[in-house]
Amino acid sequence: MKTYITKYFYGDYGEIEAGSSSNSTEHQWPLWEIFIRSKQGLDHKHVGSLHAADAQMAIENARDVYTRRMEGVSIWVVESKYITASNPDEAGELYEPAKDKIYRHPTFYQLPNEVNHM
C-alpha cells in the first residue's frame, strides 16, 4: 500500500469544491504573524504576516520572504487567532495601578556627586 504526502506551497490552495467561491473563508489558510531574531539582537521583532496551511509551512515561507539576505538567525510564527491585544482606548484603566507604586520610579533619591553616569 502506497501512502502519499501532499505538501502545499505558498499560493497553492488545494482543490476547491465545485460550485463554491474561491474567496470563501472555509478554504483560506490561516494568517500567521512572523517574528525574526536578527544576528545583532537577542529579541524577536514582528516583521509581517502571511497565510500558510500549518506552522512548518509558515516558517519555510517566512524564511523565503523575510530573510532573503541571511539577516535572521531564528524565526517564530504564531497563528494570528491566538494573539490577544489590549484596547488602546482603555489604556488609562489598564496602567492606572502602576501610578501607585512610586518605588518603581526612584526620582526622589539624591545621587552622590561621585556617581557620574546614572
Secondary structure, DSSP 8 states (H G I E B T S, - for coil): ---------TT------TT--TT-GGGS--EEEEEEEETT-SSEEEEEEEE-SSHHHHHHHHHHHH-TTS-EEEEEEEEGGG-----GGGHHHHHGGGGG-GGGS-TT----TT----
